[in-house]
């Protein structure tokens, strides 16, 4: 029994790392953004957004093959456009700030940050979750077969183990960015780095998800689901 538990534990850890290790880049980029003095994004937004996004992927995976007939996995690849939009918006803001050289804007943002509404907080959490979902679009195709072949208690173990590992991933990324030398660098250069990371990540997701070949095949054959 103990041997079986240890084997399952190792499977949980290995499966999570293989399917989510790229999330470290995303989390670091978001924590990088929180390090900016004028940023309205906070660490709690990043952590809650990561959990919301990953939980969504987990729920879709738990629904099994049924969901794949409604929402093909490759469809999530088009969220790459949303991530590119985040990057372009950040780039636009950066250019506007550099042109105006207006330091008062950052002070105003800090003041507004103290009077944030629940809706504004929710928007930032959803922003993080969308990036997580887009980047983890292939997780569903990996998790579904695993869950189908597992018993009920193994599925629970996978779910709880994955959620625990999300916390570890967030903690690692947070600690890495807030390591004093790195944090000082982040505060100085985050505004220049962050938009480009989003743009590159969005392009990577569009390519790696193979959403365009799927779309072209859909147009040619009219088949929503690949046979």
N, C-alpha and C positions, 0 to 999 in steps of 0.2 A: 504493500500500500504506500509506504514512504517513498519507495523507488518510483512508483507511478506518479506521485505528487511532484517529485523533483523533476521528472521527465516533462510533465505538463508545465511546470514553472519555467524550465529552460525553453520550451516551445513558445510560451507567451512572450518571454523577453526577446528571443531571437526574431520571432515573427514581427513584433512591434518595431524593433530596431531596423529590420530590413525594409519595412514599409513606411517608417516615419522618420528615419534619420535625417532626411532632407528638410524636415520641419525645423531643425536647429537653425538653419539659415534664415527662415522666415521669422522665427521667434527672436533671434538676435537682431534682425532688422527692425522689428517692432519695438523691442527694448531700446534699440539705438534711437528710435524716434522719440521714445518717452524721455530720453536723456536731454533732449533739446529744451531749453528754458521756456521757449514760447509754445511748446507742444501741449495740446489739450488731451493727447492720448496718455493714459496712465497705465502703470503696470497691471493693475487689477483688470483693466479693459482687455489687455493682452491675454492674461491667464483665463478669464471667463470666456473670451472669444475662442481661444484654443480649445477649451473644453466643450463649448457649444458646437464648434465645427466638427471636432472629432466624434462627439456623441451623435451628431447627425449621420456621419459616415457609419458609425457602429449600428445605429437603428436601421439604416437602409440595408446594411449587411445582414442583420438579424431577420429582416423581412424575407430574406432569401431570394430565390430565383424569381418569385412573383414580381418584385419591383423591377427586375431587369427587362420585363416585358412592357413596362410602363415608361421607365426612364433608362435608356441605354447608358451604360457607364461613360462611354465616350462623349456623351452630351455635356457632361460636367467640364470637359476640356475647354468649352467656350467661355467659362468663367475667367479664363486667361485674359480675355478682353477687359474684364472688370478690374483685374489687377494692373494691367497696363494703364487703364484710366486713372487708378490711384497714383501710379508713378508719374504720369503726365500732369496730373493736378498738382502734385508736390513740386514738380519741375516748374510749372507755371507760377506757383506761389513763391518759389525761390527766386525766379527771375524778376518778379514784381518787387520783391523785397530788396533785391540787389540794385534795381533801378532807382527805387525811391529812397533807399537807405534810411527807411523810417524805423527807428528803434522803438517808437512809441507803440507800434503795433504789438510787439511782444509783451509790453507792459499791460496793454489792454487785454490781451489773451489771458494773462495771469489773473487779472481781476475777474474776467468772465468765467475763468476756470472755477472760481470759488462759488459761482452761482449757476452751475451746470444743472440742467434739467435732466430728469430721468430719461427722456426721449433722446437727448444728445448722447448720454452715456450708452444707451442701447444701440444707437447708430454705430458707435465706435466698436462695440463688442461684436456687432453683426459684421462690420468691415473685416475684423480679424478672422471671424468664423468663415466668411466667404473665401478668404485666401486659403485657409486650412482645408476647406472642402475641395477647392479647385486643385490644390497641390496633392490632395489624397484621393483623387478620383479613381486611381487604380486600386486603392485599398479594398474597395467593395468586391472587385473581381477576385481578390485573393482571400478575403475573409469569408465570403459566402461558401465556397467549397469546404473550408475548415469547419465552419459552424454546422453545415449539413452532416458532416461525418462525426460530429462530436455529440456526446451525451448532454443532458440538461445541465448537470453540475459542471461539466467541462466548459460549456458555453458561458455559464456564470463566472467561472474562474478566468476565462479569456477576457470577458467584459471588465471585470473588476481589476484584473492585472493590467489591461491596456490603459484604463483610467488612472491607475496608480503611476504607470510609466509616463503618462502625459504630464503629471505633476513633477516627476523627476526631470523630464525634458525641459519644462518651464524653469525649474530651479537652476539647472545647469546653465541654461542660456542667460538667465538673469544674473547669476553670479559671475559668469564670464564677462558680460558687458559691464558690470559694476566693479570689476577688478580695477583698483585705482588708476593705473596707467592707461588702461583701455577706456575707462569711463571718461577720463580727461580728454582723450583723443576723440571719443564719441561726442562729447559736448561741443567740441570745436568743429568736427567735420560731418556729423550725422546728417545735417540738412543737405549736404552735397551728395552723400552716398545713398541715402535711403530711396530717393525717387528712381535712381538708376537700377537699384536692386529689384524694385517692383517691376520695372519695365522688362528687365532681363528675365525675371521669374515668369512673368506673364507670357512672354514669347516662348520660353522653355516649355511651359504647360501646354500651350497651343500645339507645339510640335510633338512633344512626347505623348500626349493623349491621343494623337491620331484622329482628332475630331474632324479635320477637313476631309481626309480620305473617307471617313464614315459618312459625312455630308454628301460628298460627290457620289458615293455608292447609293445613298438614299435617293438622290435626284435621278440616277440612272435606272435603278431597279424599283423604286417606290417601296422598298422593304425597310420598315422602321427598325426591325430586329434582324441582326445578322444570323444567318442559319449555320 
